[in-house]
C-alpha cells in the first residue's frame, strides 16, 4: 500500500473513468460525500448507484494501472528488492481520516484475479483507515499522526510477512481479515517505552487493545472469483463465490476509505518480537485485475449470508 516516496499521483484530469453501472467516477468531493450516504434506510437493501466514487490512481514510476472494459488491471514490473513498486486505487487522497467516505451498513462486491498464487509483497481490496503517519500525492499532507489499524478487507501477504498480533490467527497468505482499535489507548505509551527492551512484551500489550480476526481464503486466486464483504455495525461477513469464509463480530470503526492495491513490500512483527520490513524481488510482472465493482448501502435482505 502507498506509503513510500517513489510514488506518483495523477491529477484530476487523469483520473480513471469507467462506464461501470455502480462505480462512475467524478471529481467532486461534495458530490462524493453526498452520494456515499444516500439510500441507507433501515431494513432496506438497495444497490447504491454511486454517481461519485473518486478512485484515484497512485503508483510508482514503473507501475501500470490500466482501465479495462469492466474495471482495472493494476500491475508492477519485474524488479529487485531495492525499490518500492506499487499500483493502487483509493479514495482517501487529501482527506482527513474523519472525512473518509464509507460506513456501515455497506456491502462490497467485485470480481478479482491475480497473476500468481503467492506473489511477493502484498495485494488486496477492501476498507481501511490508512493508519500510517505520512501520505503522498498532490493535496496530501506529508506528515500526520499515525493511528491504530481499522480494516475490513481481503488481504494477501507473502510468506515473508507476519501481520497479526495474535498467535492463534493466520499472519500471511490470502486472508479475510478485520482490525478494530481504539482511537487512543494509554497502553500505547507503555508499549512504545517497552519496545526497545522487550519487544515480545510490546506485542502482548498491543493485542490487548487491537482486536483482530482472520481466516485463510482457500481458493486459487489466479482464477476469477466473486468476492463479497458485508460490513454492518454488528459483524463483518466475507464470502467467495457465495460461500462464507469468515463471519466475525470484530468490525472496524467508521469512517474508512476504499483501497485496491498490489505492491512488493513486506512487514513482519513475529511472536519472538522481531520487527522486519522491506521490499521483495519479483522476477516477473505481477498484477491484480478487478471487475464489476459494486457498493451496496443498506441492510441485506433475508436469506443473505449475514442472517
C-alpha positions in Angstrom: 0.0 0.0 0.0 1.2 3.5 -0.7 3.4 4.9 1.9 6.8 5.5 0.2 8.4 8.3 -1.7 8.7 6.6 -5.0 5.0 7.2 -5.9 3.3 9.5 -8.4 -0.3 10.6 -8.3 -2.1 11.8 -11.5 -4.1 14.9 -11.3 -7.9 15.1 -11.7 -7.8 15.1 -15.4 -6.0 11.8 -15.4 -8.4 10.0 -13.1 -9.6 6.6 -14.2 -13.0 6.7 -15.7 -15.2 3.8 -16.4 -18.8 3.2 -17.6 -19.5 0.6 -14.8 -23.1 0.9 -13.6 -22.2 1.0 -9.9 -18.9 2.9 -10.0 -18.9 6.1 -12.1 -16.1 8.5 -11.2 -16.4 12.2 -10.5 -14.0 15.0 -9.5 -16.5 16.5 -7.0 -15.8 15.7 -3.3 -19.0 17.4 -2.3 -21.0 15.0 -4.6 -18.9 12.1 -3.4 -19.8 12.6 0.2 -23.5 13.1 -0.7 -23.8 10.0 -2.8 -21.9 7.8 -0.4 -24.6 8.5 2.2 -27.7 8.0 0.1 -30.2 5.1 0.3 -29.4 4.0 3.8 -32.9 3.5 5.1 -33.1 0.8 7.8 -34.2 -2.6 6.7 -33.7 -1.9 3.0 -31.1 -3.4 0.7 -30.5 -1.0 -2.2 -27.9 -1.1 -4.9 -26.0 2.1 -4.4 -25.9 3.8 -7.8 -22.7 5.7 -6.9 -22.6 8.8 -9.0 -19.2 9.8 -7.5 -16.7 7.4 -6.2 -13.4 9.2 -6.6 -10.9 6.4 -7.1 -7.6 8.0 -7.7 -4.6 6.1 -9.0 -1.3 6.2 -7.1 1.6 4.2 -8.4 5.4 4.1 -8.6 7.0 5.3 -11.8 7.4 1.8 -13.3 4.0 0.5 -12.4 0.9 0.3 -14.6 -2.7 0.9 -14.0 -5.0 0.2 -17.0 -8.7 0.7 -17.4 -10.4 -2.3 -18.8 -13.9 -2.7 -20.1 -15.3 -3.5 -16.7 -12.7 -2.5 -14.2 -8.9 -2.1 -13.8 -5.6 -4.0 -14.1 -3.0 -2.9 -11.6 0.5 -4.2 -12.3 4.1 -3.7 -11.1 7.1 -4.7 -13.3 9.8 -7.2 -12.5 12.5 -5.8 -10.3 14.8 -6.2 -7.4 14.4 -5.6 -3.6 15.9 -2.1 -3.6 12.9 -0.2 -4.9 9.3 0.1 -3.8 6.9 -0.7 -6.5 3.1 -0.2 -6.1 -0.1 0.2 -8.1 -3.0 1.4 -6.1 -6.5 2.9 -6.4 -8.1 4.6 -3.4 -10.4 7.4 -2.4 -8.5 9.0 0.6 -6.2 11.5 -1.0 -6.4 14.9 0.6 -9.0 13.8 3.2 -8.5 13.7 6.9 -9.4 10.3 8.4 -12.6 11.6 10.0 -13.7 12.6 6.5 -13.3 9.2 4.9 -16.4 8.2 2.9 -17.6 4.8 4.0 -19.6 3.5 6.9 -21.9 0.6 7.7 -24.2 -0.8 6.6 -22.3 -1.4 3.4 -21.5 -4.3 1.0 -18.6 -4.5 -1.4 -18.9 -6.9 -4.4 -16.3 -7.4 -7.1 -14.6 -10.0 -9.3 -10.9 -10.4 -9.0 -7.9 -12.5 -10.0 -4.1 -12.1 -9.5 -1.2 -13.2 -11.6 0.2 -15.9 -9.3 -0.9 -17.8 -6.3 1.5 -16.1 -3.9 3.3 -13.1 -5.4 6.0 -11.3 -3.5 4.7 -8.4 -1.3 1.0 -7.8 -0.6 -2.2 -7.2 -2.5 -5.9 -6.9 -1.7 -9.1 -4.8 -1.6 -11.4 -3.5 1.0 -11.7 -0.8 3.6 -9.0 0.7 5.9 -8.1 3.9 7.8 -4.7 4.4 6.2 -3.0 4.3 9.7 0.4 5.5 8.6 1.8 8.8 9.8 2.6 10.0 6.2 0.9 10.1 2.9 1.8 11.2 -0.6 0.4 12.9 -3.6 -0.9 16.4 -4.6 -3.0 17.9 -1.9 -1.8 15.4 0.7 -0.2 16.4 4.0 3.2 14.8 4.1 3.1 14.2 7.9 0.2 13.4 10.2 -0.3 11.5 13.4 -0.3 7.7 12.9 -3.3 5.7 14.0 -4.1 2.3 15.2 -5.4 0.0 12.5 -9.1 -0.2 11.4 -9.7 -2.5 8.4 -12.1 -5.0 6.8 -10.6 -6.4 3.7 -9.4 -9.3 1.6 -5.7 -9.2 2.2 -2.9 -11.3 0.7 0.6 -11.3 2.1 3.7 -13.3 1.0 5.4 -15.7 3.5 8.0 -13.0 4.5 5.1 -11.0 6.0 3.8 -11.6 9.6 0.8 -9.3 10.0 -1.0 -10.4 13.2 -0.6 -9.5 16.8 -2.2 -12.8 17.9 -0.6 -16.2 17.8 -3.9 -18.1 17.0 -4.7 -16.3 13.7 -3.1 -16.6 10.3 -0.5 -13.9 9.7 0.2 -14.3 6.0 -1.3 -16.0 2.9 -4.6 -15.0 1.4 -6.9 -13.8 4.2 -10.3 -12.3 5.0 -9.3 -10.0 7.9 -10.6 -7.3 10.2 -9.0 -5.0 12.7 -10.7 -2.7 15.3 -8.8 -0.4 17.6 -9.5 2.5 19.9 -8.5 5.9 18.7 -6.1 6.1 21.6 -5.2 3.8 24.5 -2.9 4.6 27.5 -1.1 1.3 27.0 0.4 2.7 23.8 2.7 4.8 25.9 3.9 1.7 27.8 4.2 -0.3 24.6 6.4 2.4 23.0 8.6 2.5 26.0 8.9 -1.3 26.3 9.6 -2.0 22.6 13.4 -1.3 22.6 13.9 -3.6 25.6 11.1 -6.1 25.5 9.5 -6.4 22.0 7.6 -9.5 22.9 6.0 -7.6 25.8 5.1 -4.8 23.4 3.4 -7.3 21.1 1.4 -8.7 24.0 0.4 -5.2 25.1 -0.8 -4.3 21.5 -3.0 -7.4 21.2 -4.8 -6.4 24.4 -6.5 -3.4 22.7 -6.1 -4.1 19.0 -8.9 -6.6 18.2 -8.5 -8.7 15.1 -9.9 -11.7 13.3 -8.9 -13.5 10.2 -9.4 -16.7 8.2 -7.5 -18.2 5.3 -9.3 -18.0 2.0 -8.9 -21.4 0.4 -9.2 -20.6 -3.3 -6.9 -20.3 -6.3 -6.7 -16.5 -6.6 -5.3 -16.7 -10.2 -8.8 -17.7 -11.3 -11.8 -15.3 -11.4 -13.8 -15.4 -8.2 -16.7 -13.3 -6.9 -15.8 -11.6 -3.6 -18.2 -10.1 -1.2 -17.8 -8.2 2.1 -20.8 -7.3 4.2 -19.9 -4.6 6.8 -22.5 -3.9 9.4 -22.3 -2.4 12.9 -22.7 -5.9 14.4 -20.5 -8.1 12.2 -18.5 -8.5 9.0 -19.2 -11.4 6.7 -16.8 -12.3 3.9 -17.8 -14.7 1.1 -16.2 -16.1 -2.0 -18.4 -17.4 -4.8 -21.3 -17.4 -2.4 -19.6 -19.4 0.3 -18.9 -17.7 3.7 -15.2 -17.8 4.6 -15.3 -15.5 7.7 -18.1 -14.2 9.9 -16.8 -12.1 12.8 -18.1 -9.6 15.4 -14.9 -7.7 15.2 -15.8 -4.8 13.0 -13.8 -1.7 12.2 -14.7 1.8 13.4 -16.0 4.0 10.6 -15.4 6.0 8.6 -13.0 4.1 6.3 -11.6 4.5 2.8 -11.8 2.1 -0.1 -8.4 0.7 -1.3 -7.3 -1.7 -4.0 -3.6 -2.4 -4.4 -0.6 -4.6 -5.3 3.0 -4.0 -4.2 6.3 -5.6 -3.4 6.5 -4.7 0.3 6.7 -7.0 3.3 6.4 -6.3 7.0 6.6 -8.7 10.0 6.3 -8.5 13.8 6.5 -12.1 14.7 5.8 -13.9 18.1 9.5 -13.5 19.0 9.2 -9.8 18.9 11.4 -9.4 15.7 10.3 -6.5 13.6 11.3 -6.6 9.9 10.2 -4.7 6.8 11.5 -4.0 3.3 10.9 -4.8 -0.3 10.9 -8.1 -2.2 12.2 -9.1 -5.6 9.7 -10.2 -8.2 11.2 -11.9 -11.2 8.2 -11.3 -13.4 5.5 -8.7 -13.7 2.8 -9.2 -11.1 -0.7 -7.8 -11.4 -4.2 -7.7 -9.9 -7.3 -7.4 -12.1 -10.6 -6.1 -10.8 -14.0 -6.2 -12.5 -17.7 -5.4 -11.7 -17.1 -3.3 -8.5 -20.3 -2.6 -6.7 -21.1 -0.9 -3.4 -24.4 -1.6 -1.8 -25.8 0.5 1.0 -28.4 -0.7 3.5 -29.2 -3.9 5.4 -29.2 -7.2 3.5 -32.5 -8.8 2.7 -33.5 -12.0 4.5 -31.5 -15.0 3.2 -28.2 -13.3 2.7 -25.1 -14.7 4.4 -25.3 -12.0 7.2 -28.5 -13.6 8.6 
